[in-house]
Amino acid sequence: MRKKKIQEAMKHVYFQKMTKAGYQEIEDEIARLQAQRPAKIDQLKAARALGDLSENTEYSTAKRELRHLESRLRYLNKQLQYSEIITPADAKQVDLGTTVTLRFDDDNDVVTYQIVGKQEADLAKQKVSFDSPLGRAIMHQPAATTVTVQAPQSSYQVTIIEISLGEK
């Protein structure tokens, strides 16, 4: 009975869609933080050995830093636990993980973006979330299609010039 309830609940869990590279970035950060953890514990032990804890700023700081590190580890592990790696099947249409070259029709500016999961988005690295206004407008569209993007301030049109697999 309990197993059946758990299986039913798992059907309604929202899994974060991400690329394989995004998943790997999270794994790398977890490894980096786990490597820092013993040093943080040693700092806490050393600060505790200084004596009176009520006025020991070193102890308070070390304790706060360790809590922050462990909180970040829990958050990242949950992200991995509830993630779904999406691999694009082909470059016939825009999908998570594809790289797309767009022309902004208002100024004829041409830009290439990789379509990624929400937590991977970074415009400075030319990575756009599939759930952003631009991402939603171009998702599942073939090349040579012009779409209207409904942004919060206004709308604009982009034309999909090229779609390719993988990073640019």
N, C-alpha and C positions, 0 to 999 in steps of 0.2 A: 504494500500500500504506500509506504513512504517513498520507495523508489519510483513509483508511478507518479507521485506528486512532484518529485524533483524533476523527472523527465518532462512533465507537463510545464513546469515553471521555466525550464531551459528553452522551451519553444518560443517563449516571449522575451528572452534576454536579447538585448541589442548588442551586437558585436561591432566593434570599431573596425571599419574597413581600412586597410593600409597596404602599402607596397612591401615587398620583401626587404627593400633597403630601409624603409621606415622601421620595420620590425627589428632589423639588425642594429639600427641606431639605438633603439631602446635597450636591446641586450647589451650593447657596448657600454651604455651609461650605467646599467646595473652592475656590470663587472667592475667598472671604474669606482663606483660608490662602495661596493663590497670590499675592494682593495683598500679604501680609505678608512673603513670602519674600525679595524684594529688600532690604528693610530689615534682615532677619536676616543676609543675606550681607554687607551693608555693616558691620554691627556686628562680624561675625567678622573682616573685613578690618581694621577700625580696631583691634580688640583684638590682632590679629597684629602690627600695626605698632608696638605698644608695646614689643616686644623679646622678652626671654627667655620662651619658651613654657612652660618647666618650672614656673615660679612665677607664671604669669599667670592669675589667677582670672577676669578678664574674658574671656580667650580660651576657657578651659574652659567657662564659662557660655554664651558665645555659640555655641560648637560644639555643646554639649548641646541648647540651644534649637533650633538649626537641624536637628539630627538628629531631635528630637521632632516638629517641624513636618513634615519630610519623611516620617517614619514615619506620621503621621496622614494625610497626603495619599495615601500608598500604600494604607493601610487603607480610606479612603473610596472611592478609585478601584476597589478590588477589590469593595467593596460594590455599586457601580454596575454593574460588569462582570457580577456574578453576581446581579443583581436581576431580578425579574419584577414588572412593574406589573400589579396586579389592579384592574379596574374592575367594580363590581357591575352586573349586568344589570338587576335589578329589586329592588323592596323586598318581595318575597313571602316571602323567608327571609333569615336573618342570614347575611351574607357579609363578606369583607374589604372595608372601605371603607364599609359601611353604618353608620348611627347607630341605636342600639337603646335603647329605654327599658325598664328592668327594674324589677320590684317584688321586693324580697327578702321572701319569705314569712314569715320568722321575726319581723320587726319592721315589716313593711309600708312600709319605706323605699323611695322611688322615686328611681332614678338613671338618667341618660342617659349612655351611653358610645358612642364611635366605635370600631369594630373595626379594628385596624391590624396591621401587621407587627411582628415581634419587636423590631426596633431602633427602632421609633417609639413603643413603649409608654411612657406617662407618666400615671400615675393622677392627678397634680395637674392635668393638662389633660383629664381624663376620657377618656383613650385606653387601651384594653385590647388586649393582644396576642391574636390569634386562637389562639395556642398556649398561653395561660395556662389554668389549670383552668376559669375562668369562660368564657373564649373557646371552649375545646374543647367545653364543655357546650352552649353556645347556637348554635354554628356549624351552618348549614343547617337551622335550626328555624324554623317559621313563627310569626307573632304568635299570641298567646293560648295559647301552649304553656308548661307548667310543666316545668322540668328540674331534675335533681339535680346539683349541682356537687360533685365530689370534690376537696376542697382537702387540702393536706398534714395539717392538724390535725384537720379534721372535714368533714362534708358538710352542705350546706344547699340549699334550694330557691329558685329564682327563677322568676318568671313574665315572659314576654316580652309587654310591653304594646303596643309600637309599633315598627315598623321603617321607616326612611326612608333615602333615598340622600343621600350627601354628609355634610358636617360639620354639626354642630348649630348 
